[in-house]
Amino acid sequence: MMADSSNDNLSVALFSEMFMADQLARNRLSKALPKGMELSHFSVLNHLARAGEEKSPAQLAKAFHVTRGAMTNTLNKLEWAGHIHIRPDWDDARRKFVTISPAGKRARDAALQSITPIIGNMVTKIGTDKIKQALPVLREMRQLLSGLE
């Protein structure tokens, strides 16, 4: 069944706005992060801090929808900076586990302090009611897109 042209136009407008908002948000937040920290680094540190448990590199790659190679690159940079600890799996030497270090928690907290005002200002300008209405729609879209793999 073919979608009608008004649905096509709506789809194009929606994804155009999402892609542009994503690009602008990444650019703005990247500039606000502490020197040397990339958005991917912050995202992994934030994920580990919120999870509160060890994760394998494969689990992290899956969570972020990136290749294992890309995740390994990010983890190597975070380990070099002292923000994470990587240990072998004592039961299976081929596997590893990643945890956030105390320095990583401090780096993540510093990053949060630098980006929270930007996001908070945007929420204030748009209005909490509009944001609360948008969140379920965005969440459902994310869930649908993650099921398309």
N, C-alpha and C positions, 0 to 999 in steps of 0.2 A: 504494500500500500504506500502511495506517495504522500508525503506531507504537503500541505498547501503552502503557497508562497509566503503567506503572512507568518506561518510557523518557521519557515526557512529564514525570513528576515529577522524574526525574533531570536532565533538561534544564533545567527551571525552577530547580531547586536550584543547578545548576552556574552558570548565567548570573546568578542572584541573587547568589551569592557573588563571582563575577567583577566584577560591576558595583559591589558594595559595596566590595570590596577596591580597585578602581580609584579610586573616589571618595575613600576614606579615604587612600590613598597620595598622590593628587594634593593633597589638603588638607594633609597632614602635610609633604610635600616642599615645597610652595609656601611654607609658613610658614618653612621652614628656609633657603630660598634667600636670597642677599644682597638687601638692600633695593633695590627697583625692578626686580628680575629676576622675570619670570614663567616658569612651567614651559615654555611654548611657546618662550620665548627660549632657555632652557637647552637644550631639545631640539634646536633648530636649531644652536646653537653646538657642542653635543656631536657632532652629525651631521657638521658641517663639519670639526671637529677630527679626527674618526676617519677621514673620507673622505680627507683630505689633498689634495684637489683642488678646483678650482672646480666649482660647480654652478649651473645656471640656476634662476631662480625656479620655472619650470615643473617641473623635476626635483625640487626641494624640495617643492613642493605635492603632487606625485605620491607621493613617499616618505612624506609625513606624512598622506596621504589627506585633504587639505583643499583648498578652492578656491584658485585663483590669487589672488583678492582677499584672502582671509584670510592667505595667505603674504606677499603684498605688504605688508599692514599690519604683520605681524611683522617683516619685513625692514626696513621704514622705521624702526621703533622701534629695531632693532638698529644700523642705520646711524647714526641720530641719536645713539645712545649711544657710537658709535665702536667697536663690537664686530665689525663686518663692513665689508668694502669691496665696493662694487658698481661694476662697470665695464661699458662697452658691449662687445658682440661686434664686433670690428674688421671681420669679414666680413659681418655682418648687423646694421645699426644698430638694428633693432627688438628684438633680443635683448640680454640682459644676463647677466653672470656674477657670482657671489657667492663671496667668500673670507672666512675668518675673519681678523681683524686680531690683532696682538700683544695689544692690550687685550682683545679678545674671548677669546683663549686664557687670559689671566689671569683674566677673569671666569668662564669655564667651569671653570677649575681651582679657583677660590674656591667656586663652587657645588658642585663635586664634593666638596670638603672638608667642606662643610656638610651634604650629604645622605648621604655614605658611612656615617657612624656610624649613622644611622637604619636604613639598609638592612642594614648589617653586623650590627647588634643583632638585627634580625628573623631573619636567616639563622642566627645563633648560637642563638636561642631555638627556632626550628623544627628546626634540624639540617641540616647540609650533605647528608646522605644523602637526606632527604626532598626538599630543594630540587633535587638532581640527578635525582631520579625525576620531579619535577613539570615540569622544564624541557622535556623532549622533548614532553610532552603539550601544554603551553602553546604551544610553537613550532608543533606540528602544527595546533592550533586556529587560531593566527594565520595560518598559510599557507592553511588552508581558507577562513577568513573573507576573506582578501585576494583569493581567487579567485572569490568570490561577486559581485563588483562587476559 
